[in-house]
Amino acid sequence: MSKNNIIEVKHFEEETRFSEKTTPYLRELIKKSTAIRDMYEFNPEYETLPANLDVDLLNEKTSTPVFGTVRKYDGQLLVLLSYTCAANCRYCERQDRVGVGLDVEGRLKMSQIDDIVDYIANDPTIYEVIASGGDPLTNPKGLQYLFNKLREIEHVKVVRIHTRYPLQNPGKVRMDLMEELAKAKPTVYLSLHIDHPDELQPEVIELIHAFRKMGYVMLTQTVFLKTINDNKETLKTLFLRLFELGVRPYYIYHGQEVTSTRRFVMSLEDEMAIMTQLRNELSGLAFPQHVIDIPSASGKVVVPSEHWNTDTATVTDFYGKTVNTHDWSTVIKQVTPENC
């Protein structure tokens, strides 16, 4: 293999530092796009602290019934097939597991996938399985094995693949495998993580056309990122282009603050202002849900637009837990004689 085809990983003094990792494709794209550069290049001005391996920002580690899974919602199971990605996004909310931490585990072994399949088979309430990571396409044999097993489980009706790999390494996507996976169930969703119009290069657009022909229901997920997509025009361009390509913008997330991501995190108020402008100008099919995956709680809660007069000081998760949005601390309800 030539040097130009090698995925480049830069390690830093602290072993727990979230490593810089790119691909030859991205290194060429970085030369043309400051947005792509800022998403992938290590920035010592901001990234001065090692990743916190003990963090459990979204209660995922405490919602793990079987190693390699997350179960936070009824009927749904997330399978983290791989703890590695083709490239490391600097704003990754799983920096405690991807690039450091559990990245040393690499990919789930077949025996671990068997344990997950047994768990799914024995719980008829699970109707949806989501392959994620890291990135599931960095574990193609495991992904193929999981989906082949899921074919045999009748109560699993829908499967999803959540990936950023086609945006990071489009020339290396195994199209024969993708065609096979598209037939695993009558409905297979493919969700691409896309944050900026510069990511929609000709190679990526060609892949999207091919995925649609294979029968995938195509979705995208986006994260609000300060200095990268923190304005209406950038996001409008992105969502309209996706709409034109037959890809449904699904979610746009409030960015999560972990050790080294603070420079990317926007205020909810700024995000709401942008989404209000977009709602005024975009077709409903081109307009994603603006959600926040509440830290230390459970639920991707829809953020209101400025069309409503709302108080955003607190938010309540799917199970009734209320937190302050300024510091994400739990709201403790006072017990009084009236409500005893």
C-alpha positions as CSV (number, residue, x, y, z in Angstrom):
1,M,0.0,0.0,0.0
2,S,1.4,3.4,-1.0
3,K,1.8,6.1,1.6
4,N,-1.0,8.2,-0.1
5,N,-3.5,5.5,0.6
6,I,-2.8,5.1,4.3
7,I,-5.2,6.6,6.8
8,E,-3.2,9.1,8.9
9,V,-3.4,9.1,12.6
10,K,-1.6,11.6,14.7
11,H,-1.0,10.8,18.4
12,F,-0.3,13.4,21.0
13,E,1.6,13.4,24.3
14,E,-1.3,12.3,26.4
15,E,-2.3,8.7,25.6
16,T,-5.9,9.7,26.3
17,R,-5.9,12.6,23.9
18,F,-8.6,12.3,21.2
19,S,-6.3,11.5,18.2
20,E,-6.3,13.3,14.9
21,K,-7.3,10.8,12.2
22,T,-8.0,11.6,8.6
23,T,-8.1,9.8,5.2
24,P,-6.3,10.7,1.9
25,Y,-9.7,11.9,0.5
26,L,-10.2,14.3,3.5
27,R,-6.7,15.6,3.3
28,E,-7.3,16.7,-0.3
29,L,-10.7,18.2,0.7
30,I,-9.1,20.1,3.6
31,K,-7.0,22.0,1.1
32,K,-10.2,23.4,-0.4
33,S,-12.5,23.8,2.5
34,T,-11.9,25.5,5.9
35,A,-15.1,23.9,7.2
36,I,-13.7,20.4,6.6
37,R,-10.4,21.4,8.0
38,D,-11.9,22.7,11.2
39,M,-14.0,19.6,11.6
40,Y,-11.0,17.2,11.4
41,E,-7.7,18.9,12.3
42,F,-6.5,18.9,15.9
43,N,-6.4,22.5,17.2
44,P,-4.0,22.9,20.2
45,E,-5.4,26.3,21.0
46,Y,-8.6,24.6,22.2
47,E,-7.9,20.9,22.7
48,T,-5.6,21.3,25.8
49,L,-7.2,18.6,28.0
50,P,-7.2,14.8,27.7
51,A,-10.5,13.1,26.9
52,N,-12.5,12.2,30.0
53,L,-12.8,8.4,29.8
54,D,-15.3,8.3,32.7
55,V,-17.9,10.7,31.2
56,D,-21.3,9.3,30.5
57,L,-22.8,12.4,28.9
58,L,-26.0,10.8,27.5
59,N,-26.4,7.9,30.0
60,E,-25.3,5.4,27.4
61,K,-22.9,3.5,29.6
62,T,-25.6,3.0,32.2
63,S,-28.1,1.9,29.5
64,T,-26.0,-1.1,28.3
65,P,-27.9,-4.4,28.7
66,V,-25.3,-6.3,26.7
67,F,-21.7,-5.2,25.8
68,G,-21.8,-3.1,22.6
69,T,-25.4,-2.0,23.0
70,V,-27.3,1.0,24.2
71,R,-31.0,0.8,25.1
72,K,-32.6,4.0,26.2
73,Y,-36.0,3.9,24.4
74,D,-38.8,1.3,24.2
75,G,-38.7,-1.0,21.2
76,Q,-35.2,0.2,20.0
77,L,-31.7,-1.1,20.4
78,L,-28.5,0.7,19.4
79,V,-25.6,-1.6,18.5
80,L,-22.1,-0.1,18.6
81,L,-20.5,-2.4,16.1
82,S,-17.2,-0.5,16.1
83,Y,-15.3,1.8,18.4
84,T,-13.4,3.3,15.5
85,C,-14.1,5.6,12.5
86,A,-12.4,6.3,9.2
87,A,-11.7,9.7,10.6
88,N,-12.2,11.5,13.9
89,C,-14.5,14.5,14.0
90,R,-13.2,17.0,16.5
91,Y,-16.7,17.5,18.0
92,C,-17.4,13.8,18.6
93,E,-19.5,13.3,21.7
94,R,-18.1,9.7,22.1
95,Q,-14.5,10.8,22.6
96,D,-14.4,8.6,25.7
97,R,-14.8,5.5,23.5
98,V,-13.8,6.5,19.9
99,G,-10.2,7.4,19.2
100,V,-9.3,6.7,22.8
101,G,-10.8,4.4,25.5
102,L,-12.7,1.6,24.0
103,D,-11.1,2.3,20.6
104,V,-8.5,-0.2,21.7
105,E,-11.2,-2.9,21.5
106,G,-11.5,-2.1,17.8
107,R,-14.6,-3.9,16.6
108,L,-17.2,-6.2,18.2
109,K,-16.2,-9.9,17.9
110,M,-18.6,-12.4,16.4
111,S,-19.2,-14.0,19.8
112,Q,-20.2,-10.5,21.2
113,I,-22.6,-10.0,18.3
114,D,-24.0,-13.5,19.0
115,D,-24.7,-12.3,22.6
116,I,-26.5,-9.2,21.2
117,V,-28.5,-11.3,18.8
118,D,-29.6,-13.6,21.6
119,Y,-30.7,-10.6,23.6
120,I,-32.7,-9.3,20.7
121,A,-34.3,-12.7,19.9
122,N,-35.4,-13.1,23.5
123,D,-37.1,-9.7,23.7
124,P,-40.1,-9.5,21.3
125,T,-40.6,-5.8,22.1
126,I,-37.5,-4.8,20.1
127,Y,-38.8,-3.9,16.6
128,E,-35.9,-1.6,15.5
129,V,-32.1,-2.2,15.5
130,I,-29.7,0.6,14.7
131,A,-26.1,-0.2,13.7
132,S,-23.8,2.6,14.9
133,G,-20.4,3.1,16.5
134,G,-17.8,4.6,16.0
135,D,-18.8,3.7,12.5
136,P,-20.4,0.4,11.6
137,L,-18.8,0.4,8.1
138,T,-15.4,0.1,9.7
139,N,-16.6,-3.4,10.8
140,P,-18.0,-4.7,7.5
141,K,-17.9,-8.4,8.5
142,G,-19.6,-7.7,11.8
143,L,-22.3,-5.6,10.1
144,Q,-22.9,-8.3,7.6
145,Y,-23.0,-11.0,10.3
146,L,-25.5,-8.9,12.4
147,F,-27.8,-8.2,9.6
148,N,-27.9,-11.8,8.4
149,K,-28.8,-12.9,11.9
150,L,-31.5,-10.2,12.1
151,R,-33.2,-11.6,9.0
152,E,-34.2,-14.6,11.1
153,I,-35.8,-12.5,13.9
154,E,-39.4,-11.9,12.8
155,H,-40.2,-9.2,15.4
156,V,-37.4,-6.9,14.2
157,K,-39.2,-5.0,11.5
158,V,-36.8,-2.1,10.8
159,V,-33.0,-1.8,10.7
160,R,-30.9,1.3,10.3
161,I,-27.3,2.0,9.5
162,H,-25.9,5.3,10.9
163,T,-22.6,6.2,9.2
164,R,-20.2,9.0,8.3
165,Y,-17.9,6.7,6.4
166,P,-19.1,7.6,2.8
167,L,-18.3,11.3,3.6
168,Q,-14.8,10.4,4.9
169,N,-13.7,7.6,2.6
170,P,-16.1,7.4,-0.4
171,G,-13.8,5.4,-2.6
172,K,-13.5,2.6,-0.1
173,V,-17.2,1.9,0.5
174,R,-17.9,-1.8,-0.2
175,M,-20.8,-1.4,-2.6
176,D,-21.4,-5.2,-2.9
177,L,-21.9,-5.3,0.9
178,M,-24.2,-2.2,0.9
179,E,-26.4,-3.8,-1.8
180,E,-26.6,-7.0,0.3
181,L,-27.4,-5.1,3.5
182,A,-30.2,-3.2,1.8
183,K,-32.1,-6.5,1.5
184,A,-31.8,-7.5,5.1
185,K,-35.4,-6.4,5.9
186,P,-38.3,-4.9,3.8
187,T,-37.3,-1.5,5.2
188,V,-33.7,-0.5,5.7
189,Y,-32.8,3.1,6.6
190,L,-29.4,4.6,5.8
191,S,-28.6,7.7,7.8
192,L,-25.6,9.8,6.7
193,H,-24.1,12.3,9.1
194,I,-23.5,15.5,7.1
195,D,-22.8,18.9,8.5
196,H,-21.8,21.2,5.7
197,P,-22.4,21.6,1.9
198,D,-18.7,21.1,1.2
199,E,-19.1,17.5,2.1
200,L,-21.4,16.9,-0.8
201,Q,-18.6,16.3,-3.3
202,P,-19.3,14.5,-6.6
203,E,-18.0,11.2,-5.2
204,V,-20.5,11.4,-2.4
205,I,-23.4,12.4,-4.6
206,E,-22.6,9.4,-6.8
207,L,-22.8,7.1,-3.7
208,I,-26.1,8.7,-2.7
209,H,-27.6,7.9,-6.1
210,A,-26.4,4.4,-5.9
211,F,-27.7,3.9,-2.3
212,R,-31.2,5.1,-3.4
213,K,-31.2,2.6,-6.3
214,M,-30.4,-0.2,-3.8
215,G,-33.6,0.6,-2.0
216,Y,-32.4,2.4,1.1
217,V,-34.6,5.0,2.8
218,M,-32.2,7.8,3.0
219,L,-31.9,10.2,6.0
220,T,-29.3,12.6,7.3
221,Q,-28.3,13.9,10.7
222,T,-26.5,17.2,11.3
223,V,-24.9,18.9,14.3
224,F,-25.0,22.6,14.9
225,L,-21.3,23.7,14.9
226,K,-20.1,27.2,15.7
227,T,-18.0,28.8,12.9
228,I,-18.8,25.8,10.6
229,N,-22.6,25.8,9.9
230,D,-23.8,28.5,12.4
231,N,-25.8,30.5,9.8
232,K,-29.0,30.2,7.9
233,E,-27.5,30.3,4.4
234,T,-25.1,27.4,4.9
235,L,-27.8,25.1,6.4
236,K,-30.3,26.2,3.8
237,T,-27.9,25.3,1.0
238,L,-27.2,21.9,2.7
239,F,-30.8,21.0,3.3
240,L,-32.1,22.0,-0.1
241,R,-29.3,20.0,-1.8
242,L,-30.2,17.0,0.2
243,F,-33.9,17.4,-0.6
244,E,-33.0,17.6,-4.3
245,L,-31.0,14.4,-4.0
246,G,-33.9,12.6,-2.4
247,V,-32.4,12.5,1.0
248,R,-34.6,13.5,4.0
249,P,-32.9,15.8,6.5
250,Y,-33.9,14.1,9.7
251,Y,-32.3,15.7,12.8
252,I,-30.2,18.7,13.5
253,Y,-28.7,18.4,17.0
254,H,-27.7,20.9,19.6
255,G,-23.9,20.3,19.9
256,Q,-22.8,18.5,23.1
257,E,-20.1,19.8,25.3
258,V,-17.4,17.3,26.2
259,T,-13.7,17.9,27.0
260,S,-12.5,19.4,23.8
261,T,-15.7,20.5,22.0
262,R,-16.6,23.7,23.7
263,R,-15.5,25.9,20.7
264,F,-18.2,24.2,18.6
265,V,-21.1,24.5,21.0
266,M,-23.7,27.2,20.2
267,S,-26.4,28.6,22.4
268,L,-29.9,27.2,22.1
269,E,-31.2,30.7,21.4
270,D,-28.9,31.2,18.4
271,E,-29.9,27.8,17.1
272,M,-33.6,28.6,17.5
273,A,-33.2,31.8,15.6
274,I,-31.6,30.0,12.7
275,M,-34.2,27.2,12.7
276,T,-37.0,29.8,12.8
277,Q,-35.7,31.5,9.7
278,L,-35.3,28.1,7.9
279,R,-38.8,27.0,8.8
280,N,-40.1,30.2,7.2
281,E,-38.2,29.4,3.9
282,L,-38.0,25.6,3.5
283,S,-40.4,22.9,2.5
284,G,-41.4,20.7,5.4
285,L,-39.6,17.8,3.7
286,A,-36.4,19.8,3.6
287,F,-36.6,20.9,7.2
288,P,-35.1,18.6,9.9
289,Q,-36.2,18.3,13.5
290,H,-34.1,20.5,15.8
291,V,-33.5,18.3,18.8
292,I,-31.3,18.1,21.9
293,D,-30.2,14.8,23.4
294,I,-30.5,15.9,27.0
295,P,-27.3,15.4,28.9
296,S,-27.7,13.1,31.9
297,A,-31.2,12.4,30.9
298,S,-33.1,10.3,28.3
299,G,-34.7,11.7,25.1
300,K,-34.1,13.6,21.9
301,V,-36.4,16.4,22.7
302,V,-37.6,18.8,20.0
303,V,-36.5,22.4,20.5
304,P,-39.2,25.0,19.9
305,S,-38.9,27.7,17.3
306,E,-39.4,31.4,17.9
307,H,-42.9,31.1,16.4
308,W,-43.9,30.3,20.0
309,N,-43.3,32.3,23.2
310,T,-41.6,29.7,25.3
311,D,-39.4,29.4,28.4
312,T,-36.3,27.4,27.6
313,A,-34.7,27.6,31.0
314,T,-35.7,24.0,31.8
315,V,-36.5,20.9,29.8
316,T,-38.1,17.6,30.8
317,D,-37.0,14.2,29.3
318,F,-39.2,11.3,28.2
319,Y,-39.4,9.9,31.7
320,G,-40.2,13.1,33.6
321,K,-36.8,14.2,34.7
322,T,-36.4,18.0,34.5
323,V,-33.0,19.7,34.1
324,N,-31.7,23.3,33.8
325,T,-30.6,24.1,30.3
326,H,-27.8,26.5,31.5
327,D,-25.8,23.8,33.3
328,W,-27.8,20.6,32.7
329,S,-28.3,20.0,36.4
330,T,-31.3,18.2,37.7
331,V,-34.2,20.3,39.0
332,I,-35.0,19.2,42.5
333,K,-38.7,19.8,43.3
334,Q,-39.3,21.2,46.7
335,V,-41.6,19.2,48.9
336,T,-44.1,21.4,50.7
337,P,-47.0,20.5,53.1
338,E,-49.4,21.3,50.2
339,N,-48.0,18.6,47.9
340,C,-47.0,16.0,50.5
